Amino acid sequence: MPPLPPGSTIGILGGGQLGRMLALAASQLGLKSHIYAPEDDSPAFDVSAARTIASYDDEAALRAFAGAIDVATYEFENVPAATVDFLSGMIPVRPGAKALACAQDRINEKTLARELNVGTAAFAPISSLEDLHKHLRAIGTPSVLKTRRLGYDGKGQAKILEASDAAAAWTAMRNQPSILEGFVNFRSEVSVVAARALDGTFRAFDVTENEHRDHILHRSIAPARLSPSAAEEGAAIARRFAEALDYVGVFAIEFFVVSDSGRDTLLVNEIAPRVHNSGHWTMDGAVTSQFEQHIRAVAGWPLGSVAMRAPGAEMVNLIGEDIRDWQKIAAEPGAFLHHYGKREARAGRKMGHVNRLLSEAPN
Amino acid sequence: MPPLPPGSTIGILGGGQLGRMLALAASQLGLKSHIYAPEDDSPAFDVSAARTIASYDDEAALRAFAGAIDVATYEFENVPAATVDFLSGMIPVRPGAKALACAQDRINEKTLARELNVGTAAFAPISSLEDLHKHLRAIGTPSVLKTRRLGYDGKGQAKILEASDAAAAWTAMRNQPSILEGFVNFRSEVSVVAARALDGTFRAFDVTENEHRDHILHRSIAPARLSPSAAEEGAAIARRFAEALDYVGVFAIEFFVVSDSGRDTLLVNEIAPRVHNSGHWTMDGAVTSQFEQHIRAVAGWPLGSVAMRAPGAEMVNLIGEDIRDWQKIAAEPGAFLHHYGKREARAGRKMGHVNRLLSEAPN
């Protein structure tokens, strides 16, 4: 299939900062963006050629959207599977329904990891308090109970420090199908942001090391402080996932790094079938940003170079009130400020980020 | 005056590729763009939050535009002075009318250069064939007759190789006030792209060396192959112009480099009171692009770093049919493709450009 020529339109489901940065990347390549989002103040609207404000189950709006675009993609994994199925009947949606079905359910993610012979925390599906009691005996404490679907940034999670916490944890899940995960005593958290093109070409950016605060990504550095063999393993695992899911586009796999007799081992924590916050450093720190890479893949273009543009790179999120520092950051030599143009700086809301290049690799 | 906060709107007169790249740069900083242009298929519309399609003398449209924006700027120097005057009565226009008046008239440009003690080609204002004959005797041949106003990319110019060409050259000017310029036997053409902030801070990018084909910029490399003292002189001249014009924003000065007893001397050729094609390499080759730098200045922000991100950088324009190579360029490792999203690849039309970083400075 030939690549979509400049002038073609990429339809993007979701109008947040990821959709915004995808739209900006598309326009550099001469491609137009059409944003589909339910919120009328979506930050991506300000940089796109066209917009549809409608809910994800509005079939008439989706039909018109499909008629106005050449390919569809999405900026978040919680877009309803039915929406993607409906669009897929009319135009290509990349990545496809298979990737979405896997990433929308933590049990599917971890089951695929097992099939691919990739390590994860111990886990079990939980549908009742009885299930929970039973599996707690095998998995032990501390452990974490999470909803299988729709969790992000620590939402829909409950810690179980001892068996007596079980009932409260299950109540917090509000009867939603859940997953019990054994606690992992990790040394660090890293992610692999990678892309697979329409022709199957695969490229991974340097592994990124992530530091969270209050369950939200605070800071990423690249390359991650990791043994070379573990870094290679991370990219190899990402490739296996991409091939298993027949993936097209950028995705991220979050890993726990555990030290096992002095050797770094990677356990899959989560898969995001989209551009990812931990890949934001690529905007200034890699030859091709993850956003351009995703657009290239989705449009059927060859992937761009993933080479780093400096020995190291750092990304710090500007969450909520952090954004008030914009003037200070704007005046800092060599700081790359990215402001998402959101009106209201609510607590916990991602308002922007700042990238910095490092003259040495992190150590 | 405090800087315009993110969420503010930059009004941009002109909707071509320069307006488009300005709008993209603004959005990275959380600023919105409102494009004002007469053409309904302006490439900048696709990446801006708002647009006005109206002629530059439509006072009602200009009034509404002024009411919807926080500051105005322009992407080309041939915006009518009356338009800028009219807007200036309602909102700040940066750069201001003074810079525009200078840059719109080749005699004004060169007169200012003389006042600032900066070299130019020999020149004289021409209003009649008698003027032309008279000044040809002093300036000699070869020389060039140009309209004082509205010339670009070689339009409105006629070469005079010998005195007998004078009548034809004057006819080609169609009675417009003109300028006779002595021929300069230059070694190379270079430009200084620089910025002055609202608080008077001045920063110049590395001097760029430019190669033209058919009077249109074909290729730029940075840093220019120039003696260090001439490079310093270029930046110093740019600063003098900026201060004399009370300039706010990015501008470019094009110079001829002449070798004078083995020493590089700079003669001012032209001033562009706007972002400039010869500064496109900064998008990938400098910490701050000229587009972000202009937006920073216009919004009253501190200027960004002008440090180069590699020992050298190259920009090649994609003119007319050149754009057909987009697939080849997209597949070239390390090539930064910028496609302007214009529908029709007319001959001589700037359709895009490609940047490449060089591992060594040009020599």
Interface residues (C-beta under 8 A of the other chain):
Chain A: P3 P5 P6 G7 R20 A23 L24 S27 Q28 L29 G30 L31 K32 S33 F45 D46 V47 S48 A49 V287 R296 W301 P302 G304 S305 A307 R309 I323 W326 Q327 A330 A331 P333 G334 F336 L337 H338 H339 Y340 G341 R343 G352
Chain B: P3 P5 P6 G7 R20 A23 L24 S27 Q28 L29 G30 L31 K32 S33 F45 D46 V47 S48 A49 V287 R296 W301 P302 G304 S305 A307 R309 I323 W326 Q327 A330 A331 P333 G334 F336 L337 H338 H339 Y340 G341 R343 G352
